[in-house]
Amino acid sequence: MNFKTIAFIIILISAAQVKGQFIKNKAIDANIGYGLSVPYDDVDVTGTGFYLQAEYVLSLSKWIDIRPYAGLILTKSDPEENGLPDKSTTNAVLIGGKTRITAPIPWIAPYIEIGVGGSIGSFKTITQLTNIDQNGFVFHVPFSIGLELGPRHNYDIAFTYYYQNNVKQSVRLETNLV
């Protein structure tokens, strides 16, 4: 590593140790639900299954949250469903961080999230155009769009996607109401 990288890491760790008041609130947000894996190719195949995710919410203001997360996605597809050998499966642990930008409107607060992370597990994307069967680590880009509802924004309706370019598929976590 070069000097600038090491200096940046030391400053970042030091800043986290200072008892500054830039973090207004801390919370844990847990979700469980229906997960999908879909290939980038335009084919009629979808892997379906289960997901579980937890986020550590660090509120910097009413507008901005930082959200480190960890999760699990388990999907499989049935090749008999469409009569073709196409598959889109993901069995992986998700880790990373996201930033949420919210418009804090009373009773309804629209938001958008984006971040960076990685998936560790097994991935299959098999179509007429793609043949990927990979195990290990792949980078993903999480993206969410949603609404926080209620007088204190206690309810959350969201569409969450994890774009995994290395395996040419996206993972979608179905709308969650928490």
CORUR-V12671 format. One record per pair of residues at least 12 apart in sequence whose C-alpha atoms are under 10 Angstrom apart, sorted by the first residue. I is the first residue (numbers start at 0). J is the second residue. D is the distance in Angstrom with one decimal. If there is no record, write none. Layout:
i | j | d
I | J | D
I | J | D
//
This chain:
i | j | d
20 | 59 | 9.1
21 | 57 | 9.6
21 | 58 | 8.6
21 | 59 | 6.0
21 | 60 | 8.4
22 | 56 | 9.9
22 | 57 | 6.2
22 | 58 | 5.7
22 | 59 | 4.8
22 | 60 | 7.7
22 | 64 | 9.1
22 | 65 | 9.5
23 | 57 | 7.5
23 | 58 | 5.5
23 | 59 | 5.5
23 | 60 | 6.4
23 | 61 | 8.9
23 | 64 | 9.7
24 | 56 | 7.9
24 | 57 | 6.0
24 | 58 | 5.1
24 | 59 | 7.4
24 | 60 | 8.4
24 | 61 | 9.8
24 | 64 | 9.3
25 | 55 | 7.3
25 | 56 | 5.5
25 | 57 | 4.9
25 | 58 | 6.3
25 | 59 | 9.3
25 | 64 | 9.6
25 | 65 | 9.9
25 | 66 | 9.9
26 | 54 | 8.3
26 | 55 | 6.0
26 | 56 | 5.0
26 | 57 | 6.9
26 | 58 | 8.5
26 | 66 | 9.7
27 | 53 | 6.9
27 | 54 | 5.7
27 | 55 | 4.7
27 | 56 | 5.8
27 | 57 | 8.9
27 | 66 | 9.3
27 | 67 | 10.0
27 | 68 | 9.6
28 | 52 | 8.3
28 | 53 | 5.6
28 | 54 | 5.0
28 | 55 | 6.5
28 | 56 | 6.9
28 | 66 | 9.2
28 | 68 | 9.2
28 | 177 | 8.5
29 | 51 | 7.7
29 | 52 | 5.8
29 | 53 | 4.3
29 | 54 | 6.3
29 | 55 | 8.9
29 | 68 | 9.5
29 | 69 | 9.8
29 | 70 | 9.4
29 | 177 | 8.1
30 | 50 | 8.1
30 | 51 | 5.8
30 | 52 | 5.2
30 | 53 | 6.3
30 | 54 | 8.6
30 | 70 | 9.0
30 | 172 | 9.6
30 | 175 | 7.1
30 | 176 | 8.5
30 | 177 | 7.1
31 | 49 | 7.7
31 | 50 | 5.7
31 | 51 | 4.5
31 | 52 | 6.4
31 | 53 | 8.8
31 | 70 | 9.4
31 | 71 | 9.5
31 | 72 | 9.9
31 | 172 | 9.0
31 | 173 | 9.5
31 | 175 | 7.7
31 | 176 | 9.7
31 | 177 | 9.2
32 | 48 | 8.6
32 | 49 | 5.9
32 | 50 | 5.5
32 | 51 | 6.6
32 | 52 | 9.0
32 | 72 | 9.7
32 | 172 | 7.2
32 | 173 | 6.7
32 | 174 | 8.1
32 | 175 | 7.0
32 | 176 | 9.6
33 | 47 | 7.5
33 | 48 | 6.0
33 | 49 | 4.9
33 | 50 | 6.1
33 | 51 | 8.9
33 | 72 | 9.2
33 | 73 | 9.5
33 | 74 | 9.3
33 | 171 | 8.6
33 | 172 | 6.2
33 | 173 | 5.4
33 | 174 | 8.2
33 | 175 | 8.7
34 | 46 | 8.2
34 | 47 | 5.9
34 | 48 | 5.1
34 | 49 | 4.9
34 | 50 | 5.4
34 | 51 | 8.9
34 | 71 | 9.8
34 | 72 | 6.7
34 | 73 | 7.4
34 | 74 | 6.8
34 | 75 | 9.9
34 | 89 | 9.7
34 | 159 | 9.8
34 | 160 | 9.9
34 | 170 | 7.2
34 | 171 | 5.8
34 | 172 | 4.7
34 | 173 | 5.9
34 | 174 | 9.5
35 | 47 | 4.7
35 | 48 | 6.3
35 | 49 | 8.0
35 | 50 | 8.8
35 | 72 | 8.6
35 | 73 | 8.6
35 | 74 | 6.4
35 | 75 | 8.6
35 | 76 | 9.4
35 | 87 | 9.0
35 | 88 | 8.6
35 | 89 | 8.7
35 | 160 | 9.4
35 | 169 | 8.3
35 | 170 | 5.6
35 | 171 | 5.1
35 | 172 | 6.4
35 | 173 | 7.5
36 | 48 | 8.6
36 | 72 | 9.2
36 | 73 | 9.1
36 | 74 | 6.6
36 | 75 | 8.0
36 | 76 | 8.6
36 | 86 | 9.5
36 | 87 | 5.9
36 | 88 | 6.1
36 | 89 | 6.6
36 | 90 | 9.8
36 | 122 | 9.6
36 | 123 | 9.7
36 | 124 | 9.2
36 | 160 | 9.6
36 | 161 | 9.3
36 | 162 | 9.9
36 | 168 | 6.7
36 | 169 | 5.8
36 | 170 | 4.4
36 | 171 | 6.3
36 | 172 | 8.9
37 | 74 | 10.0
37 | 76 | 9.7
37 | 86 | 8.9
37 | 87 | 6.0
37 | 88 | 8.2
37 | 89 | 9.5
37 | 124 | 8.4
37 | 162 | 9.8
37 | 167 | 8.8
37 | 168 | 5.5
37 | 169 | 5.4
37 | 170 | 6.4
37 | 171 | 7.9
38 | 85 | 9.5
38 | 86 | 8.3
38 | 87 | 6.1
38 | 88 | 9.1
38 | 123 | 9.2
38 | 124 | 6.2
38 | 125 | 8.2
38 | 126 | 8.1
38 | 129 | 8.8
38 | 163 | 9.6
38 | 164 | 9.9
38 | 166 | 8.4
38 | 167 | 5.9
38 | 168 | 4.1
38 | 169 | 6.4
38 | 170 | 8.8
39 | 87 | 9.9
39 | 124 | 8.9
39 | 126 | 9.8
39 | 128 | 10.0
39 | 129 | 9.2
39 | 162 | 9.4
39 | 163 | 9.5
39 | 164 | 8.7
39 | 166 | 9.1
39 | 167 | 5.5
39 | 168 | 5.1
39 | 169 | 7.0
40 | 124 | 9.4
40 | 125 | 9.6
40 | 126 | 7.5
40 | 127 | 8.7
40 | 128 | 7.2
40 | 129 | 7.7
40 | 167 | 7.9
40 | 168 | 8.3
41 | 126 | 9.3
41 | 128 | 9.5
42 | 81 | 9.7
42 | 85 | 8.3
42 | 86 | 9.9
42 | 126 | 7.5
42 | 127 | 8.8
42 | 128 | 9.7
43 | 80 | 9.4
43 | 81 | 7.1
43 | 83 | 9.4
43 | 85 | 8.5
43 | 86 | 9.8
43 | 126 | 9.7
44 | 76 | 7.3
44 | 77 | 8.5
44 | 78 | 8.1
44 | 80 | 8.2
44 | 81 | 7.1
44 | 83 | 9.0
44 | 84 | 9.6
44 | 85 | 6.5
44 | 86 | 6.5
44 | 87 | 6.8
44 | 124 | 9.9
44 | 125 | 9.6
44 | 126 | 8.7
45 | 74 | 8.9
45 | 75 | 8.1
45 | 76 | 6.0
45 | 77 | 8.5
45 | 78 | 9.7
45 | 80 | 9.6
45 | 81 | 9.9
45 | 85 | 9.1
45 | 86 | 7.4
45 | 87 | 6.0
45 | 88 | 8.1
45 | 170 | 9.9
46 | 73 | 9.0
46 | 74 | 5.2
46 | 75 | 4.6
46 | 76 | 4.1
46 | 77 | 7.6
46 | 78 | 9.8
46 | 86 | 7.2
46 | 87 | 5.1
46 | 88 | 5.4
46 | 89 | 7.7
46 | 123 | 9.8
46 | 124 | 9.8
46 | 170 | 9.0
47 | 72 | 9.8
47 | 73 | 7.9
47 | 74 | 4.8
47 | 75 | 5.5
47 | 76 | 6.3
47 | 77 | 9.1
47 | 87 | 8.8
47 | 88 | 8.0
47 | 89 | 9.2
47 | 170 | 9.8
47 | 171 | 9.7
48 | 72 | 7.6
48 | 73 | 5.5
48 | 74 | 4.2
48 | 75 | 6.5
48 | 76 | 8.8
48 | 88 | 9.2
48 | 89 | 9.2
48 | 90 | 9.5
48 | 172 | 9.8
49 | 71 | 8.2
49 | 72 | 5.9
49 | 73 | 5.4
49 | 74 | 6.4
49 | 75 | 9.6
49 | 90 | 9.7
49 | 172 | 8.6
49 | 173 | 9.7
50 | 70 | 7.2
50 | 71 | 5.5
50 | 72 | 4.4
50 | 73 | 6.3
50 | 74 | 8.4
50 | 90 | 9.7
50 | 91 | 9.7
50 | 92 | 9.7
50 | 93 | 10.0
50 | 171 | 9.5
50 | 172 | 7.1
50 | 173 | 9.1
51 | 69 | 8.6
51 | 70 | 5.4
51 | 71 | 5.2
51 | 72 | 6.6
51 | 73 | 9.1
51 | 92 | 9.5
51 | 93 | 9.6
51 | 172 | 9.2
52 | 68 | 7.1
52 | 69 | 5.8
52 | 70 | 3.9
52 | 71 | 6.3
52 | 72 | 8.5
52 | 92 | 9.4
52 | 93 | 8.2
52 | 94 | 9.4
52 | 172 | 9.7
53 | 66 | 9.4
53 | 67 | 8.6
53 | 68 | 5.7
53 | 69 | 5.6
53 | 70 | 6.2
53 | 71 | 9.4
53 | 94 | 9.8
54 | 66 | 5.8
54 | 67 | 5.7
54 | 68 | 4.3
54 | 69 | 6.6
54 | 70 | 8.5
54 | 94 | 9.8
54 | 95 | 9.6
54 | 96 | 8.7
54 | 97 | 9.2
55 | 67 | 5.6
55 | 68 | 6.3
55 | 69 | 9.0
55 | 96 | 9.4
56 | 68 | 8.8
56 | 97 | 9.7
56 | 98 | 9.6
56 | 99 | 9.6
57 | 98 | 9.6
58 | 98 | 9.9
58 | 99 | 9.3
60 | 100 | 9.7
60 | 101 | 9.6
60 | 103 | 10.0
61 | 100 | 8.8
61 | 101 | 7.3
61 | 102 | 8.1
61 | 103 | 6.3
61 | 104 | 9.9
62 | 99 | 7.9
62 | 100 | 5.5
62 | 101 | 4.8
62 | 102 | 6.1
62 | 103 | 6.5
62 | 108 | 9.7
62 | 110 | 8.9
63 | 98 | 7.1
63 | 99 | 5.6
63 | 100 | 4.8
63 | 101 | 6.3
63 | 102 | 9.1
63 | 103 | 9.9
63 | 110 | 9.6
63 | 112 | 9.8
64 | 97 | 8.3
64 | 98 | 5.7
64 | 99 | 5.0
64 | 100 | 6.8
64 | 101 | 8.3
64 | 112 | 9.2
65 | 96 | 7.3
65 | 97 | 6.0
65 | 98 | 4.7
65 | 99 | 6.4
65 | 100 | 9.1
65 | 112 | 9.5
65 | 114 | 9.5
66 | 95 | 8.5
66 | 96 | 5.5
66 | 97 | 5.0
66 | 98 | 6.0
66 | 99 | 7.5
66 | 112 | 9.4
66 | 113 | 10.0
66 | 114 | 8.9
67 | 94 | 7.7
67 | 95 | 5.8
67 | 96 | 4.0
67 | 97 | 6.2
67 | 98 | 8.6
67 | 114 | 9.3
67 | 115 | 9.8
67 | 116 | 9.3
68 | 93 | 7.7
68 | 94 | 5.7
68 | 95 | 5.5
68 | 96 | 5.8
68 | 97 | 7.7
68 | 116 | 8.9
69 | 92 | 7.2
69 | 93 | 5.4
69 | 94 | 4.5
69 | 95 | 6.8
69 | 96 | 8.7
69 | 116 | 9.5
69 | 117 | 9.8
69 | 118 | 9.7
70 | 91 | 8.4
70 | 92 | 5.6
70 | 93 | 4.8
70 | 94 | 6.5
70 | 95 | 9.3
70 | 118 | 9.2
71 | 89 | 9.8
71 | 90 | 7.7
71 | 91 | 5.9
71 | 92 | 4.5
71 | 93 | 5.8
71 | 94 | 8.9
71 | 118 | 9.1
71 | 119 | 9.5
71 | 120 | 9.7
72 | 88 | 9.7
72 | 89 | 6.8
72 | 90 | 5.7
72 | 91 | 5.5
72 | 92 | 6.5
72 | 93 | 7.5
72 | 118 | 9.4
72 | 120 | 9.5
72 | 170 | 8.4
72 | 171 | 9.6
72 | 172 | 8.7
73 | 88 | 7.8
73 | 89 | 5.9
73 | 90 | 4.4
73 | 91 | 6.6
73 | 92 | 8.9
73 | 120 | 9.7
73 | 121 | 9.7
74 | 87 | 8.0
74 | 88 | 5.3
74 | 89 | 5.3
74 | 90 | 6.1
74 | 91 | 9.1
74 | 122 | 9.6
74 | 170 | 9.1
75 | 87 | 6.7
75 | 88 | 4.6
75 | 89 | 6.9
75 | 90 | 8.1
75 | 122 | 9.9
75 | 123 | 9.2
76 | 88 | 6.1
76 | 89 | 9.5
76 | 123 | 9.8
83 | 126 | 8.6
83 | 127 | 9.2
84 | 125 | 7.4
84 | 126 | 7.3
84 | 127 | 8.8
85 | 123 | 9.6
85 | 124 | 7.6
85 | 125 | 5.1
85 | 126 | 4.7
85 | 127 | 7.5
85 | 129 | 9.4
85 | 130 | 9.3
86 | 122 | 9.9
86 | 123 | 6.6
86 | 124 | 5.7
86 | 125 | 4.9
86 | 126 | 6.7
86 | 130 | 9.4
86 | 131 | 9.8
87 | 122 | 7.7
87 | 123 | 5.5
87 | 124 | 4.7
87 | 125 | 6.5
87 | 126 | 8.5
87 | 131 | 9.6
87 | 132 | 9.8
87 | 166 | 9.8
87 | 167 | 9.6
87 | 168 | 7.6
87 | 169 | 9.4
87 | 170 | 9.7
88 | 121 | 8.0
88 | 122 | 5.7
88 | 123 | 5.1
88 | 124 | 6.7
88 | 125 | 9.1
88 | 132 | 9.5
88 | 168 | 9.1
88 | 170 | 9.3
89 | 118 | 9.4
89 | 119 | 9.8
89 | 120 | 7.5
89 | 121 | 6.0
89 | 122 | 4.7
89 | 123 | 6.6
89 | 124 | 8.8
89 | 133 | 9.9
89 | 134 | 9.9
89 | 166 | 9.8
89 | 168 | 9.1
89 | 169 | 9.5
89 | 170 | 7.9
90 | 118 | 9.1
90 | 119 | 8.3
90 | 120 | 5.6
90 | 121 | 5.4
90 | 122 | 6.6
90 | 123 | 9.2
90 | 134 | 9.5
91 | 117 | 9.5
91 | 118 | 5.9
91 | 119 | 5.2
91 | 120 | 4.1
91 | 121 | 6.2
91 | 122 | 7.9
91 | 134 | 9.3
91 | 135 | 9.0
91 | 136 | 9.1
91 | 137 | 9.9
92 | 117 | 8.3
92 | 118 | 5.5
92 | 119 | 5.2
92 | 120 | 6.4
92 | 121 | 9.5
92 | 136 | 9.5
93 | 116 | 7.2
93 | 117 | 5.9
93 | 118 | 4.6
93 | 119 | 6.6
93 | 120 | 8.9
93 | 136 | 9.8
93 | 137 | 9.8
93 | 138 | 9.6
93 | 139 | 8.8
93 | 141 | 9.9
93 | 161 | 9.2
94 | 115 | 8.8
94 | 116 | 5.5
94 | 117 | 5.5
94 | 118 | 6.5
94 | 119 | 8.3
94 | 138 | 9.6
94 | 139 | 9.3
95 | 114 | 7.5
95 | 115 | 5.8
95 | 116 | 3.8
95 | 117 | 6.2
95 | 118 | 8.8
95 | 138 | 9.5
95 | 139 | 8.8
95 | 140 | 9.0
95 | 141 | 8.6
96 | 112 | 10.0
96 | 113 | 8.5
96 | 114 | 5.6
96 | 115 | 5.9
96 | 116 | 6.2
96 | 117 | 9.5
96 | 140 | 9.6
96 | 141 | 8.5
97 | 112 | 6.3
97 | 113 | 5.4
97 | 114 | 4.0
97 | 115 | 6.6
97 | 116 | 8.4
97 | 140 | 9.1
97 | 141 | 7.2
97 | 142 | 8.3
97 | 143 | 9.4
98 | 111 | 8.4
98 | 112 | 5.5
98 | 113 | 5.7
98 | 114 | 6.1
98 | 115 | 9.4
98 | 141 | 9.8
98 | 142 | 9.6
98 | 143 | 10.0
99 | 111 | 5.8
99 | 112 | 4.3
99 | 113 | 6.9
99 | 114 | 8.8
99 | 142 | 9.7
99 | 143 | 8.6
99 | 144 | 9.3
100 | 112 | 6.4
100 | 113 | 8.9
100 | 144 | 9.9
101 | 145 | 9.4
101 | 146 | 8.8
101 | 147 | 8.8
102 | 146 | 9.5
102 | 147 | 9.6
103 | 147 | 8.8
103 | 152 | 8.8
104 | 147 | 9.4
104 | 148 | 9.6
104 | 150 | 9.8
104 | 152 | 9.4
105 | 147 | 9.8
105 | 148 | 8.6
105 | 149 | 7.9
105 | 150 | 6.5
105 | 151 | 8.1
105 | 152 | 8.2
106 | 146 | 9.8
106 | 147 | 7.8
106 | 148 | 5.4
106 | 149 | 4.6
106 | 150 | 4.8
106 | 151 | 7.1
106 | 152 | 6.4
106 | 153 | 9.5
106 | 154 | 9.9
107 | 146 | 6.5
107 | 147 | 5.7
107 | 148 | 4.7
107 | 149 | 6.5
107 | 150 | 8.1
107 | 151 | 9.3
107 | 152 | 7.0
107 | 154 | 9.5
107 | 155 | 9.7
108 | 145 | 8.4
108 | 146 | 5.4
108 | 147 | 4.9
108 | 148 | 6.5
108 | 149 | 8.9
108 | 151 | 9.9
108 | 152 | 7.2
108 | 155 | 9.3
109 | 144 | 7.7
109 | 145 | 5.8
109 | 146 | 4.4
109 | 147 | 6.3
109 | 148 | 8.8
109 | 155 | 9.7
109 | 156 | 9.6
109 | 157 | 9.6
110 | 143 | 8.1
110 | 144 | 5.9
110 | 145 | 5.5
110 | 146 | 6.0
110 | 147 | 7.7
110 | 157 | 9.0
111 | 142 | 7.5
111 | 143 | 5.6
111 | 144 | 4.6
111 | 145 | 6.6
111 | 146 | 8.8
111 | 157 | 9.4
111 | 158 | 9.9
111 | 159 | 9.8
112 | 141 | 7.6
112 | 142 | 5.4
112 | 143 | 4.9
112 | 144 | 6.4
112 | 145 | 8.7
112 | 159 | 8.7
113 | 140 | 7.2
113 | 141 | 5.6
113 | 142 | 4.6
113 | 143 | 6.7
113 | 144 | 9.1
113 | 159 | 9.8
113 | 160 | 9.7
113 | 161 | 9.7
114 | 139 | 8.8
114 | 140 | 5.9
114 | 141 | 5.4
114 | 142 | 6.9
114 | 143 | 9.5
114 | 161 | 9.6
115 | 138 | 7.6
115 | 139 | 6.2
115 | 140 | 4.8
115 | 141 | 6.2
115 | 142 | 9.1
115 | 161 | 9.2
115 | 162 | 9.8
116 | 137 | 8.7
116 | 138 | 5.9
116 | 139 | 5.3
116 | 140 | 6.2
116 | 141 | 7.2
116 | 161 | 8.9
116 | 162 | 9.9
116 | 163 | 9.8
117 | 136 | 6.6
117 | 137 | 5.6
117 | 138 | 4.2
117 | 139 | 5.2
117 | 140 | 8.0
117 | 141 | 9.4
117 | 161 | 9.4
117 | 163 | 8.6
118 | 135 | 8.0
118 | 136 | 5.6
118 | 137 | 5.3
118 | 138 | 6.2
118 | 139 | 6.8
118 | 161 | 9.4
118 | 163 | 8.3
119 | 134 | 7.7
119 | 135 | 5.4
119 | 136 | 4.5
119 | 137 | 6.6
119 | 138 | 8.9
120 | 133 | 8.4
120 | 134 | 5.6
120 | 135 | 5.3
120 | 136 | 6.6
120 | 137 | 8.5
121 | 133 | 5.8
121 | 134 | 4.3
121 | 135 | 6.4
121 | 136 | 8.6
121 | 137 | 9.6
121 | 166 | 9.9
122 | 134 | 6.2
122 | 135 | 8.5
122 | 136 | 9.8
122 | 137 | 9.3
122 | 163 | 9.8
122 | 165 | 9.8
122 | 166 | 6.9
122 | 167 | 9.7
122 | 168 | 9.0
123 | 166 | 7.4
123 | 167 | 9.3
123 | 168 | 8.9
124 | 166 | 6.6
124 | 167 | 6.9
124 | 168 | 6.9
125 | 166 | 9.8
125 | 167 | 9.7
129 | 166 | 9.1
129 | 167 | 7.9
130 | 166 | 9.1
130 | 167 | 9.5
131 | 165 | 9.0
131 | 166 | 6.3
131 | 167 | 8.1
132 | 166 | 8.1
133 | 165 | 9.3
133 | 166 | 7.5
136 | 165 | 9.6
137 | 163 | 7.0
137 | 164 | 8.3
137 | 165 | 6.3
137 | 166 | 7.7
138 | 161 | 9.5
138 | 162 | 8.5
138 | 163 | 6.3
138 | 164 | 7.6
138 | 165 | 7.3
138 | 166 | 9.5
139 | 160 | 9.5
139 | 161 | 5.9
139 | 162 | 5.3
139 | 163 | 4.6
139 | 164 | 7.0
139 | 165 | 8.4
139 | 166 | 9.8
139 | 168 | 9.9
139 | 169 | 8.7
139 | 170 | 9.5
140 | 160 | 8.0
140 | 161 | 5.4
140 | 162 | 5.1
140 | 163 | 6.8
140 | 164 | 8.7
140 | 169 | 9.4
141 | 159 | 7.2
141 | 160 | 5.7
141 | 161 | 4.3
141 | 162 | 6.4
141 | 163 | 9.0
141 | 169 | 9.6
141 | 170 | 9.2
141 | 171 | 9.6
142 | 158 | 8.4
142 | 159 | 5.9
142 | 160 | 5.2
142 | 161 | 6.3
142 | 162 | 7.9
142 | 171 | 9.6
143 | 157 | 6.6
143 | 158 | 5.6
143 | 159 | 4.3
143 | 160 | 6.2
143 | 161 | 8.7
143 | 171 | 9.6
143 | 172 | 9.5
144 | 156 | 8.7
144 | 157 | 5.7
144 | 158 | 5.6
144 | 159 | 6.7
144 | 160 | 9.1
145 | 157 | 4.0
145 | 158 | 6.2
145 | 159 | 8.4
145 | 174 | 8.9
145 | 175 | 9.6
146 | 158 | 9.5
146 | 176 | 9.9
147 | 176 | 9.4
147 | 177 | 9.5
148 | 176 | 9.7
148 | 177 | 10.0
153 | 176 | 9.5
153 | 177 | 7.4
154 | 175 | 9.1
154 | 176 | 6.1
154 | 177 | 5.2
155 | 174 | 8.8
155 | 175 | 6.8
155 | 176 | 5.2
155 | 177 | 5.4
156 | 173 | 9.5
156 | 174 | 5.9
156 | 175 | 5.4
156 | 176 | 5.1
156 | 177 | 7.5
157 | 172 | 8.7
157 | 173 | 7.7
157 | 174 | 5.1
157 | 175 | 5.9
157 | 176 | 7.7
157 | 177 | 9.7
158 | 171 | 7.4
158 | 172 | 6.6
158 | 173 | 6.2
158 | 174 | 5.3
158 | 175 | 7.8
159 | 171 | 5.7
159 | 172 | 5.3
159 | 173 | 7.0
159 | 174 | 7.6
159 | 175 | 9.1
160 | 172 | 6.4
160 | 173 | 8.9
//
